[in-house]
Amino acid sequence: MRIWVLRIENSFLSLQWMKCNIIYIVWCIVALLVSCEGAGGVHGERKEELLTQPVVPEHRLRLLFAGDAMCHYPQIVAARQADGILNFRESFAAMKPYFDRADIAVVNLETTISPDAHYSGYPTFASPVEYAEALAWVGMDVALLANNHCCDRGRRGVHSTVATLDRLGVAHTGAFADEDDYARNRVLHIEHNGIKLAILNYTYGTNGISVPQGCVVNMIDTTRMVADLDIAIENSDCVIACMHWGDEYSRRPSREQRRLAEFLHRHGVDVVVGSHPHVVQPAKADGKSVTIYSLGNFVSNQRKRYCDGGVVAEVEVVKDADGECRYSLVITPVWAAMPGYHLLPPEQAGKEVVSAAQRADYERFMLDTEQLFVRGLR
């Protein structure tokens, strides 16, 4: 079994090393001066001043981003127990340690939630309340709703999805039940560990379905996005833009994705996270910003090559004493094992992937993903 986790930090570590060495040299010089008994005890006073200066601690925040959480009808069938109860927790159980160690976990919820038993899969998704409850159980703190399936069940679907998330205490943005919901969550502000976040979410479209009257969906529109970013940047340490974009099943970001990512960073976005292609696309991080073009599928019934898994991205935000933030990125591949759609990070795959056919599919997914990140954006 191949087990790996990819850490993308580029020049960040070398810059940090250089900074530490410069600080060390400065302190050596200060220590040398202090050790010399100078006239009038000046150096002794300087030593006392240095030792009594307050040390401002760094603030750290660990974010987790998961890709497309879909719910095709076979997933509903697989979740139904002998007693009739729907149990989706088993699908997510192996991912719980990842969510537990994150301060804030963000998931693209690519389905509507139905309070009744009229469930459906592709092409118009309506999933059981138990599906959302399982995602909340595993640790989803923020649900992204701006995607091409958010209007699949019309006004009722948008309202029931928002109401379910509110009941579960899961924050949400991107699609809104009404103007009041839009006013509250247009820019999702979260403060944790002394770091202020602003999260925004946009989609390229809604599969030709009109946005229901009274509801609001954030569309990718640069004029509107700039207005939102003006609000987001104010009183925020870190701005995150989650984009539902790109070409389905393309493993390379399109020219439009690259253009929009550059646009977002130019207008103050620190972390860009993409979804929609249903396959993994490259990512980059340079210490000052992070760009993830596509996380691929978090969970789905898509079993063809490249679609049967995805990655979760852990972004660590460190705010220094000057209020500046640094970013590092860790990518972990996650594969969905059948028949129960059990999501397997690398350390779990050896325990559950037992058949020769599944082992071959798993190894192929891991090799494809590894090669994608080795090639990067070249």
HUFEN-V467225 format. One record per run of one state. SS is the DSSP state (h for helix, s for strand, l for the rest). FROM is the first residue (numbers start at 0). TO is the last residue. If there is no record, write none. Layout:
# HUFEN-V467225
ss: [SS:SS]
from: [FROM:FROM]
to: [TO:TO]
This chain:
# HUFEN-V467225
ss: [l:s:l:h:l:h:l:s:l:h:s:l:s:l:h:l:s:l:s:l:s:l:s:h:l:s:l:h:l:s:l:s:l:h:l:s:l:s:l:s:l:s:l:h:l:s:l:h:l:s:l:s:l:s:l:s:l:s:l:s:h:l:h:l]
from: [0:5:8:11:35:38:52:58:69:72:79:80:85:86:88:100:103:109:111:114:119:120:125:128:138:141:144:153:168:170:173:174:176:178:185:187:192:194:203:215:217:218:219:221:233:237:244:254:266:270:275:279:285:289:299:308:319:324:337:341:345:352:355:375]
to: [4:7:10:34:37:51:57:68:71:78:79:84:85:87:99:102:108:110:113:118:119:124:127:137:140:143:152:167:169:172:173:175:177:184:186:191:193:202:214:216:217:218:220:232:236:243:253:265:269:274:278:284:288:298:307:318:323:336:340:344:351:354:374:377]
